[in-house]
Amino acid sequence: MSHEDREKWQRKYREGAYASRHHASVYLQQHLPTLAPPLHRALDLACGAGRNALFLARQGYQVDAVDIAAEGLARGKTSADDEGLDNICWYEHDLDAGLPVRPDQYGLIIMIRYLDIALLRAATQHLVKGGYVLAEVHLQTDVSVTGPGSKRFRVAPGTLASVADDLDMIDYSEGVTTDPDGSVVALARLLARKR
């Protein structure tokens, strides 16, 4: 990620971006109760201020939460401290450079509203057998929706499904939906399991 992009995200978090967004991804909330990973260790790629990492930690997962924006991570850490959650490790790391230097083995890897298909494919190599990958990314659409305006930050139809080429697909969908805050969004969603 460029220095300008890093600073853009730092500024957004300093100015309070996403401060009212505390709910975890609806897709994650819907599917987590049905999962039985062999290891309750999770990796949250591009975690932002940690809303999904916090949700996983509340469910007993040990979470590695990775993001480029120190401001977002600091907000997440403060929230975790306020709740007495000590099972999240916060990592400032540029995911454009790949995964953190020494990625662990995980029972669950999530990528929510961040687009890097190659990174997600690489991350699945760190799933234990029977582990899950769950992703939710903005989808290209002609419909007027909330989210990134550039196609650069939206996945083309069918592309996210390719992450599961070597995995067992459990669920896949693409379409327009409404977030809990009333925002209309176009999303591609994937849940797959390592054989």
PyRosetta script that sets phi, psi and omega in degrees:
from pyrosetta import init, pose_from_sequence

init()
pose = pose_from_sequence("MSHEDREKWQRKYREGAYASRHHASVYLQQHLPTLAPPLHRALDLACGAGRNALFLARQGYQVDAVDIAAEGLARGKTSADDEGLDNICWYEHDLDAGLPVRPDQYGLIIMIRYLDIALLRAATQHLVKGGYVLAEVHLQTDVSVTGPGSKRFRVAPGTLASVADDLDMIDYSEGVTTDPDGSVVALARLLARKR")
pose.set_psi(1, 140.8)
pose.set_omega(1, -178.6)
pose.set_phi(2, -71.1)
pose.set_psi(2, 160.1)
pose.set_omega(2, 176.8)
pose.set_phi(3, -57.3)
pose.set_psi(3, -37.9)
pose.set_omega(3, -179.8)
pose.set_phi(4, -64.9)
pose.set_psi(4, -40.6)
pose.set_omega(4, 178.5)
pose.set_phi(5, -65.5)
pose.set_psi(5, -42.7)
pose.set_omega(5, 178.4)
pose.set_phi(6, -59.2)
pose.set_psi(6, -46.8)
pose.set_omega(6, -179.4)
pose.set_phi(7, -65.3)
pose.set_psi(7, -35.2)
pose.set_omega(7, 177.5)
pose.set_phi(8, -59.0)
pose.set_psi(8, -46.6)
pose.set_omega(8, -179.6)
pose.set_phi(9, -69.5)
pose.set_psi(9, -37.2)
pose.set_omega(9, 177.0)
pose.set_phi(10, -60.0)
pose.set_psi(10, -47.3)
pose.set_omega(10, -179.3)
pose.set_phi(11, -62.3)
pose.set_psi(11, -43.9)
pose.set_omega(11, 180.0)
pose.set_phi(12, -57.1)
pose.set_psi(12, -47.2)
pose.set_omega(12, -179.1)
pose.set_phi(13, -68.2)
pose.set_psi(13, -38.2)
pose.set_omega(13, 177.1)
pose.set_phi(14, -60.8)
pose.set_psi(14, -35.9)
pose.set_omega(14, -177.7)
pose.set_phi(15, -85.5)
pose.set_psi(15, 3.6)
pose.set_omega(15, 173.7)
pose.set_phi(16, 94.5)
pose.set_psi(16, 12.8)
pose.set_omega(16, 179.0)
pose.set_phi(17, -56.2)
pose.set_psi(17, 138.3)
pose.set_omega(17, 177.2)
pose.set_phi(18, 63.4)
pose.set_psi(18, 13.9)
pose.set_omega(18, -178.1)
pose.set_phi(19, -62.6)
pose.set_psi(19, -28.2)
pose.set_omega(19, -179.2)
pose.set_phi(20, -92.0)
pose.set_psi(20, -2.5)
pose.set_omega(20, -177.6)
pose.set_phi(21, -93.6)
pose.set_psi(21, 93.4)
pose.set_omega(21, -179.4)
pose.set_phi(22, -105.8)
pose.set_psi(22, -18.1)
pose.set_omega(22, -177.2)
pose.set_phi(23, -72.6)
pose.set_psi(23, 140.4)
pose.set_omega(23, 174.1)
pose.set_phi(24, -71.3)
pose.set_psi(24, 163.7)
pose.set_omega(24, 175.5)
pose.set_phi(25, -51.9)
pose.set_psi(25, 130.8)
pose.set_omega(25, 178.4)
pose.set_phi(26, -58.6)
pose.set_psi(26, -39.9)
pose.set_omega(26, -179.7)
pose.set_phi(27, -61.7)
pose.set_psi(27, -43.7)
pose.set_omega(27, 177.5)
pose.set_phi(28, -64.3)
pose.set_psi(28, -44.5)
pose.set_omega(28, 179.7)
pose.set_phi(29, -61.5)
pose.set_psi(29, -39.5)
pose.set_omega(29, -178.9)
pose.set_phi(30, -66.6)
pose.set_psi(30, -40.7)
pose.set_omega(30, -171.6)
pose.set_phi(31, -93.7)
pose.set_psi(31, -26.4)
pose.set_omega(31, -175.0)
pose.set_phi(32, -55.2)
pose.set_psi(32, -42.1)
pose.set_omega(32, -179.7)
pose.set_phi(33, -62.6)
pose.set_psi(33, -21.3)
pose.set_omega(33, -178.0)
pose.set_phi(34, -90.5)
pose.set_psi(34, -7.9)
pose.set_omega(34, -176.9)
pose.set_phi(35, -87.6)
pose.set_psi(35, 146.2)
pose.set_omega(35, 176.6)
pose.set_phi(36, -133.2)
pose.set_psi(36, 68.6)
pose.set_omega(36, -178.2)
pose.set_phi(37, -68.0)
pose.set_psi(37, 147.3)
pose.set_omega(37, -179.9)
pose.set_phi(38, -71.6)
pose.set_psi(38, -11.1)
pose.set_omega(38, -178.0)
pose.set_phi(39, -142.5)
pose.set_psi(39, 126.4)
pose.set_omega(39, -179.6)
pose.set_phi(40, -90.6)
pose.set_psi(40, 55.2)
pose.set_omega(40, 175.9)
pose.set_phi(41, -123.1)
pose.set_psi(41, 128.3)
pose.set_omega(41, -173.8)
pose.set_phi(42, -125.2)
pose.set_psi(42, 150.9)
pose.set_omega(42, 174.0)
pose.set_phi(43, -118.1)
pose.set_psi(43, 123.8)
pose.set_omega(43, 178.0)
pose.set_phi(44, -109.2)
pose.set_psi(44, 106.0)
pose.set_omega(44, -178.4)
pose.set_phi(45, -84.7)
pose.set_psi(45, 129.1)
pose.set_omega(45, -178.1)
pose.set_phi(46, 58.9)
pose.set_psi(46, 57.9)
pose.set_omega(46, -171.7)
pose.set_phi(47, -73.2)
pose.set_psi(47, -14.9)
pose.set_omega(47, -177.9)
pose.set_phi(48, 61.3)
pose.set_psi(48, -129.4)
pose.set_omega(48, 179.3)
pose.set_phi(49, -86.9)
pose.set_psi(49, 7.2)
pose.set_omega(49, 167.5)
pose.set_phi(50, 88.8)
pose.set_psi(50, 18.9)
pose.set_omega(50, -176.6)
pose.set_phi(51, -59.0)
pose.set_psi(51, -38.4)
pose.set_omega(51, -180.0)
pose.set_phi(52, -79.7)
pose.set_psi(52, -36.1)
pose.set_omega(52, 175.8)
pose.set_phi(53, -62.2)
pose.set_psi(53, -41.5)
pose.set_omega(53, 178.6)
pose.set_phi(54, -63.2)
pose.set_psi(54, -42.6)
pose.set_omega(54, 178.4)
pose.set_phi(55, -60.4)
pose.set_psi(55, -46.0)
pose.set_omega(55, 179.4)
pose.set_phi(56, -64.0)
pose.set_psi(56, -40.8)
pose.set_omega(56, 179.2)
pose.set_phi(57, -62.7)
pose.set_psi(57, -38.0)
pose.set_omega(57, 178.0)
pose.set_phi(58, -64.3)
pose.set_psi(58, -25.1)
pose.set_omega(58, 179.6)
pose.set_phi(59, -90.2)
pose.set_psi(59, 7.0)
pose.set_omega(59, 175.6)
pose.set_phi(60, 95.3)
pose.set_psi(60, 5.6)
pose.set_omega(60, 177.7)
pose.set_phi(61, -78.1)
pose.set_psi(61, 144.9)
pose.set_omega(61, 165.4)
pose.set_phi(62, -86.9)
pose.set_psi(62, 122.6)
pose.set_omega(62, -169.9)
pose.set_phi(63, -119.0)
pose.set_psi(63, 132.6)
pose.set_omega(63, 166.9)
pose.set_phi(64, -101.4)
pose.set_psi(64, 115.0)
pose.set_omega(64, -176.4)
pose.set_phi(65, -109.6)
pose.set_psi(65, 120.9)
pose.set_omega(65, -172.2)
pose.set_phi(66, -119.7)
pose.set_psi(66, 133.1)
pose.set_omega(66, 175.7)
pose.set_phi(67, -157.7)
pose.set_psi(67, 160.4)
pose.set_omega(67, 179.1)
pose.set_phi(68, -83.7)
pose.set_psi(68, -22.4)
pose.set_omega(68, -171.8)
pose.set_phi(69, -95.1)
pose.set_psi(69, 107.8)
pose.set_omega(69, 179.1)
pose.set_phi(70, -59.6)
pose.set_psi(70, -33.5)
pose.set_omega(70, 179.9)
pose.set_phi(71, -64.2)
pose.set_psi(71, -42.8)
pose.set_omega(71, 177.9)
pose.set_phi(72, -65.8)
pose.set_psi(72, -43.7)
pose.set_omega(72, 178.9)
pose.set_phi(73, -61.9)
pose.set_psi(73, -40.1)
pose.set_omega(73, 179.4)
pose.set_phi(74, -63.1)
pose.set_psi(74, -39.5)
pose.set_omega(74, 177.8)
pose.set_phi(75, -63.7)
pose.set_psi(75, -42.8)
pose.set_omega(75, 178.1)
pose.set_phi(76, -63.0)
pose.set_psi(76, -43.7)
pose.set_omega(76, 179.8)
pose.set_phi(77, -62.9)
pose.set_psi(77, -40.6)
pose.set_omega(77, 177.4)
pose.set_phi(78, -61.4)
pose.set_psi(78, -43.8)
pose.set_omega(78, 178.0)
pose.set_phi(79, -61.7)
pose.set_psi(79, -42.8)
pose.set_omega(79, 179.0)
pose.set_phi(80, -63.4)
pose.set_psi(80, -44.3)
pose.set_omega(80, 178.8)
pose.set_phi(81, -61.9)
pose.set_psi(81, -42.2)
pose.set_omega(81, 179.4)
pose.set_phi(82, -60.9)
pose.set_psi(82, -31.9)
pose.set_omega(82, -180.0)
pose.set_phi(83, -92.3)
pose.set_psi(83, -3.0)
pose.set_omega(83, -178.2)
pose.set_phi(84, 72.9)
pose.set_psi(84, 25.3)
pose.set_omega(84, 179.4)
pose.set_phi(85, -90.0)
pose.set_psi(85, 117.9)
pose.set_omega(85, -179.8)
pose.set_phi(86, -113.9)
pose.set_psi(86, 17.0)
pose.set_omega(86, -177.0)
pose.set_phi(87, -108.5)
pose.set_psi(87, 30.4)
pose.set_omega(87, 173.8)
pose.set_phi(88, -126.2)
pose.set_psi(88, 130.3)
pose.set_omega(88, 171.4)
pose.set_phi(89, -105.3)
pose.set_psi(89, 125.4)
pose.set_omega(89, -176.0)
pose.set_phi(90, -100.6)
pose.set_psi(90, 126.5)
pose.set_omega(90, -177.2)
pose.set_phi(91, -124.2)
pose.set_psi(91, 121.7)
pose.set_omega(91, 172.4)
pose.set_phi(92, -85.1)
pose.set_psi(92, 116.7)
pose.set_omega(92, -175.3)
pose.set_phi(93, -157.6)
pose.set_psi(93, 139.6)
pose.set_omega(93, 176.9)
pose.set_phi(94, -84.1)
pose.set_psi(94, 108.3)
pose.set_omega(94, -177.9)
pose.set_phi(95, -69.2)
pose.set_psi(95, -14.9)
pose.set_omega(95, 172.6)
pose.set_phi(96, -64.8)
pose.set_psi(96, -19.8)
pose.set_omega(96, 177.2)
pose.set_phi(97, -90.2)
pose.set_psi(97, 6.7)
pose.set_omega(97, -179.0)
pose.set_phi(98, 98.3)
pose.set_psi(98, -166.8)
pose.set_omega(98, 179.0)
pose.set_phi(99, -72.0)
pose.set_psi(99, 160.6)
pose.set_omega(99, 174.5)
pose.set_phi(100, -53.8)
pose.set_psi(100, 154.7)
pose.set_omega(100, -171.1)
pose.set_phi(101, -50.5)
pose.set_psi(101, -43.7)
pose.set_omega(101, -177.3)
pose.set_phi(102, -122.7)
pose.set_psi(102, 72.4)
pose.set_omega(102, 179.1)
pose.set_phi(103, -66.0)
pose.set_psi(103, 146.4)
pose.set_omega(103, -178.5)
pose.set_phi(104, -88.6)
pose.set_psi(104, -172.8)
pose.set_omega(104, 171.1)
pose.set_phi(105, -97.2)
pose.set_psi(105, 141.0)
pose.set_omega(105, -173.6)
pose.set_phi(106, -130.9)
pose.set_psi(106, 150.3)
pose.set_omega(106, 172.1)
pose.set_phi(107, -91.6)
pose.set_psi(107, -17.2)
pose.set_omega(107, -179.3)
pose.set_phi(108, -150.2)
pose.set_psi(108, 131.4)
pose.set_omega(108, 173.3)
pose.set_phi(109, -124.1)
pose.set_psi(109, 129.6)
pose.set_omega(109, 178.4)
pose.set_phi(110, -122.7)
pose.set_psi(110, 147.5)
pose.set_omega(110, 172.5)
pose.set_phi(111, -139.6)
pose.set_psi(111, 108.0)
pose.set_omega(111, -174.6)
pose.set_phi(112, -113.9)
pose.set_psi(112, 116.5)
pose.set_omega(112, 174.3)
pose.set_phi(113, 58.3)
pose.set_psi(113, 37.4)
pose.set_omega(113, 171.9)
pose.set_phi(114, -134.4)
pose.set_psi(114, 137.8)
pose.set_omega(114, -174.4)
pose.set_phi(115, -113.1)
pose.set_psi(115, 110.9)
pose.set_omega(115, 170.7)
pose.set_phi(116, -159.4)
pose.set_psi(116, 88.3)
pose.set_omega(116, -175.4)
pose.set_phi(117, -63.1)
pose.set_psi(117, -41.8)
pose.set_omega(117, -179.9)
pose.set_phi(118, -62.4)
pose.set_psi(118, -41.1)
pose.set_omega(118, 178.4)
pose.set_phi(119, -63.4)
pose.set_psi(119, -43.4)
pose.set_omega(119, -179.4)
pose.set_phi(120, -64.5)
pose.set_psi(120, -41.4)
pose.set_omega(120, 176.0)
pose.set_phi(121, -59.8)
pose.set_psi(121, -45.6)
pose.set_omega(121, 179.7)
pose.set_phi(122, -62.9)
pose.set_psi(122, -39.1)
pose.set_omega(122, -178.9)
pose.set_phi(123, -63.3)
pose.set_psi(123, -34.0)
pose.set_omega(123, -178.0)
pose.set_phi(124, -62.9)
pose.set_psi(124, -18.2)
pose.set_omega(124, 176.1)
pose.set_phi(125, -67.7)
pose.set_psi(125, -14.8)
pose.set_omega(125, -179.0)
pose.set_phi(126, -101.5)
pose.set_psi(126, 11.2)
pose.set_omega(126, 172.9)
pose.set_phi(127, -81.7)
pose.set_psi(127, 140.3)
pose.set_omega(127, 170.5)
pose.set_phi(128, -74.5)
pose.set_psi(128, 160.1)
pose.set_omega(128, 176.2)
pose.set_phi(129, -56.5)
pose.set_psi(129, 129.5)
pose.set_omega(129, -177.2)
pose.set_phi(130, 87.8)
pose.set_psi(130, -0.3)
pose.set_omega(130, 178.1)
pose.set_phi(131, -79.8)
pose.set_psi(131, 164.7)
pose.set_omega(131, -172.5)
pose.set_phi(132, -119.6)
pose.set_psi(132, 149.8)
pose.set_omega(132, 167.3)
pose.set_phi(133, -118.6)
pose.set_psi(133, 133.3)
pose.set_omega(133, 178.6)
pose.set_phi(134, -130.2)
pose.set_psi(134, 125.0)
pose.set_omega(134, -178.1)
pose.set_phi(135, -134.7)
pose.set_psi(135, 147.3)
pose.set_omega(135, 176.8)
pose.set_phi(136, -143.2)
pose.set_psi(136, 113.2)
pose.set_omega(136, -176.9)
pose.set_phi(137, -129.7)
pose.set_psi(137, 155.4)
pose.set_omega(137, 178.1)
pose.set_phi(138, -65.3)
pose.set_psi(138, 137.9)
pose.set_omega(138, -175.6)
pose.set_phi(139, -106.7)
pose.set_psi(139, 140.7)
pose.set_omega(139, 174.4)
pose.set_phi(140, -64.8)
pose.set_psi(140, 136.1)
pose.set_omega(140, -178.1)
pose.set_phi(141, -157.7)
pose.set_psi(141, 157.9)
pose.set_omega(141, 174.1)
pose.set_phi(142, -95.2)
pose.set_psi(142, -5.5)
pose.set_omega(142, 179.6)
pose.set_phi(143, -77.6)
pose.set_psi(143, 146.5)
pose.set_omega(143, 177.4)
pose.set_phi(144, -75.2)
pose.set_psi(144, 113.2)
pose.set_omega(144, -176.8)
pose.set_phi(145, -136.6)
pose.set_psi(145, 165.3)
pose.set_omega(145, 175.3)
pose.set_phi(146, -79.5)
pose.set_psi(146, 154.0)
pose.set_omega(146, 177.1)
pose.set_phi(147, 119.2)
pose.set_psi(147, -167.7)
pose.set_omega(147, -175.7)
pose.set_phi(148, -60.9)
pose.set_psi(148, 140.0)
pose.set_omega(148, 178.4)
pose.set_phi(149, -84.5)
pose.set_psi(149, -23.7)
pose.set_omega(149, -177.0)
pose.set_phi(150, -87.5)
pose.set_psi(150, 138.2)
pose.set_omega(150, 176.2)
pose.set_phi(151, -63.3)
pose.set_psi(151, -20.4)
pose.set_omega(151, 179.0)
pose.set_phi(152, -58.6)
pose.set_psi(152, -29.0)
pose.set_omega(152, -177.5)
pose.set_phi(153, -107.0)
pose.set_psi(153, 15.6)
pose.set_omega(153, 178.6)
pose.set_phi(154, -128.0)
pose.set_psi(154, 137.8)
pose.set_omega(154, -178.7)
pose.set_phi(155, -81.7)
pose.set_psi(155, 142.3)
pose.set_omega(155, 174.9)
pose.set_phi(156, -72.2)
pose.set_psi(156, 148.9)
pose.set_omega(156, 178.7)
pose.set_phi(157, -52.3)
pose.set_psi(157, 136.7)
pose.set_omega(157, 177.5)
pose.set_phi(158, 85.3)
pose.set_psi(158, -16.7)
pose.set_omega(158, -173.5)
pose.set_phi(159, -69.8)
pose.set_psi(159, -43.5)
pose.set_omega(159, -177.7)
pose.set_phi(160, -60.6)
pose.set_psi(160, -33.3)
pose.set_omega(160, -179.0)
pose.set_phi(161, -59.7)
pose.set_psi(161, -26.6)
pose.set_omega(161, -178.2)
pose.set_phi(162, -65.7)
pose.set_psi(162, -18.6)
pose.set_omega(162, 177.4)
pose.set_phi(163, -61.2)
pose.set_psi(163, -28.2)
pose.set_omega(163, -176.4)
pose.set_phi(164, -92.4)
pose.set_psi(164, 13.8)
pose.set_omega(164, -178.7)
pose.set_phi(165, -54.5)
pose.set_psi(165, -37.6)
pose.set_omega(165, -179.7)
pose.set_phi(166, -106.2)
pose.set_psi(166, 16.4)
pose.set_omega(166, -177.9)
pose.set_phi(167, -124.2)
pose.set_psi(167, 170.7)
pose.set_omega(167, 173.0)
pose.set_phi(168, -91.8)
pose.set_psi(168, 116.1)
pose.set_omega(168, 179.1)
pose.set_phi(169, -71.4)
pose.set_psi(169, 128.6)
pose.set_omega(169, 177.3)
pose.set_phi(170, -104.0)
pose.set_psi(170, -42.0)
pose.set_omega(170, -177.9)
pose.set_phi(171, -152.8)
pose.set_psi(171, 141.2)
pose.set_omega(171, 174.7)
pose.set_phi(172, -150.5)
pose.set_psi(172, 136.0)
pose.set_omega(172, 176.8)
pose.set_phi(173, -151.9)
pose.set_psi(173, 155.9)
pose.set_omega(173, 174.6)
pose.set_phi(174, -139.1)
pose.set_psi(174, 138.5)
pose.set_omega(174, 176.3)
pose.set_phi(175, 161.5)
pose.set_psi(175, -176.3)
pose.set_omega(175, -179.7)
pose.set_phi(176, -96.4)
pose.set_psi(176, 134.9)
pose.set_omega(176, -179.8)
pose.set_phi(177, -144.1)
pose.set_psi(177, 174.8)
pose.set_omega(177, 179.0)
pose.set_phi(178, -116.1)
pose.set_psi(178, 128.3)
pose.set_omega(178, 177.0)
pose.set_phi(179, -73.2)
pose.set_psi(179, 162.7)
pose.set_omega(179, 178.4)
pose.set_phi(180, -57.2)
pose.set_psi(180, -25.8)
pose.set_omega(180, 179.3)
pose.set_phi(181, -86.0)
pose.set_psi(181, 5.0)
pose.set_omega(181, 178.2)
pose.set_phi(182, 92.7)
pose.set_psi(182, -5.4)
pose.set_omega(182, 179.1)
pose.set_phi(183, -70.0)
pose.set_psi(183, 136.4)
pose.set_omega(183, 175.8)
pose.set_phi(184, -91.3)
pose.set_psi(184, 125.0)
pose.set_omega(184, -175.7)
pose.set_phi(185, -131.6)
pose.set_psi(185, 152.2)
pose.set_omega(185, 173.4)
pose.set_phi(186, -108.2)
pose.set_psi(186, 123.8)
pose.set_omega(186, -172.9)
pose.set_phi(187, -134.8)
pose.set_psi(187, 147.8)
pose.set_omega(187, 165.1)
pose.set_phi(188, -108.1)
pose.set_psi(188, 135.0)
pose.set_omega(188, -175.9)
pose.set_phi(189, -131.6)
pose.set_psi(189, 138.0)
pose.set_omega(189, -175.4)
pose.set_phi(190, -138.4)
pose.set_psi(190, 136.4)
pose.set_omega(190, 169.9)
pose.set_phi(191, -134.7)
pose.set_psi(191, 122.9)
pose.set_omega(191, -179.2)
pose.set_phi(192, -142.6)
pose.set_psi(192, 160.5)
pose.set_omega(192, -174.9)
pose.set_phi(193, -125.5)
pose.set_psi(193, 140.0)
pose.set_omega(193, 178.2)
pose.set_phi(194, -76.7)
pose.set_psi(194, 132.3)
pose.set_omega(194, -179.7)
pose.set_phi(195, -69.4)
pose.dump_pdb("model.pdb")
